[in-house]
Amino acid sequence: QQQVKQSPQSLIVQKGGISIINCAYENTAFDYFPWYQQFPGKGPALLIAIRPDVSEKKEGRFTISFNKSAKQFSLHIMDSQPGDSATYFCAASMRGNTPLVFGKGTRLSVIA
Amino acid sequence: EPEVTQTPSHQVTQMGQEVILRCVPISNHLYFYWYRQILGQKVEFLVSFYNNEISEKSEIFDDQFSVERPDGSNFTLKIRSTKLEDSAMYFCASSERHPNTGELFFGEGSRLTVL
């Protein structure tokens, strides 16, 4: 119930294409869903986050789509660039003093 | 821009030895965390610390692990007797508010190699 399941494990996208990474959860008490981006040798950094009261959030080329009934959320990277090549983690947390739970990560490679 | 700093960046130790990993969280942050990442794997929660005490810990955080905030700025993770399976990247993180309401800031990590 504390898990967040992420797919795919790795993804190769052509420059200019759309990268889509999916996550699913079981625990309906989760109410905060961030995506973190990690470059090699660095710590994860917050990219974008959403709460279940909205179905979509967009920041620049990055969009989170959230489907509360399906308990799924996804990250879309539009016009993917080689600089987007990184590992992306979805995460979830709930109210109260509980920590973020991370998915297993998706290694994205954007090729020219 | 304020950042979370961690030392050492890489430590190699023999099995059974004690290791202390150090972190300086962002100064006005109140919540502190240790996570670890085994090579190529997911980021796993170890422990959270708030108001000078552990607020939550995972099953990974057994009696061999301890945390301390000795002086109001440093936040340390001690592994008393390291095992081969403790080899991982250890990330310190901090947040101004609970991560359910605010961003978690991660350091660059300390790579621990246990031989």
Boltz contact constraints between the chains, C-beta under 6 A:
constraints:
  - contact:
      token1: [A, 32]
      token2: [B, 100]
      max_distance: 6.0
  - contact:
      token1: [A, 42]
      token2: [B, 108]
      max_distance: 6.0
  - contact:
      token1: [A, 43]
      token2: [B, 91]
      max_distance: 6.0
  - contact:
      token1: [A, 43]
      token2: [B, 106]
      max_distance: 6.0
  - contact:
      token1: [A, 43]
      token2: [B, 107]
      max_distance: 6.0
  - contact:
      token1: [A, 43]
      token2: [B, 108]
      max_distance: 6.0
  - contact:
      token1: [A, 43]
      token2: [B, 109]
      max_distance: 6.0
  - contact:
      token1: [A, 44]
      token2: [B, 106]
      max_distance: 6.0
  - contact:
      token1: [A, 46]
      token2: [B, 103]
      max_distance: 6.0
  - contact:
      token1: [A, 93]
      token2: [B, 99]
      max_distance: 6.0
  - contact:
      token1: [A, 93]
      token2: [B, 100]
      max_distance: 6.0
  - contact:
      token1: [A, 95]
      token2: [B, 100]
      max_distance: 6.0
  - contact:
      token1: [A, 97]
      token2: [B, 55]
      max_distance: 6.0
  - contact:
      token1: [A, 99]
      token2: [B, 45]
      max_distance: 6.0
  - contact:
      token1: [A, 99]
      token2: [B, 48]
      max_distance: 6.0
  - contact:
      token1: [A, 99]
      token2: [B, 56]
      max_distance: 6.0
  - contact:
      token1: [A, 100]
      token2: [B, 99]
      max_distance: 6.0
  - contact:
      token1: [A, 102]
      token2: [B, 42]
      max_distance: 6.0
  - contact:
      token1: [A, 102]
      token2: [B, 43]
      max_distance: 6.0
  - contact:
      token1: [A, 104]
      token2: [B, 42]
      max_distance: 6.0
  - contact:
      token1: [A, 105]
      token2: [B, 42]
      max_distance: 6.0
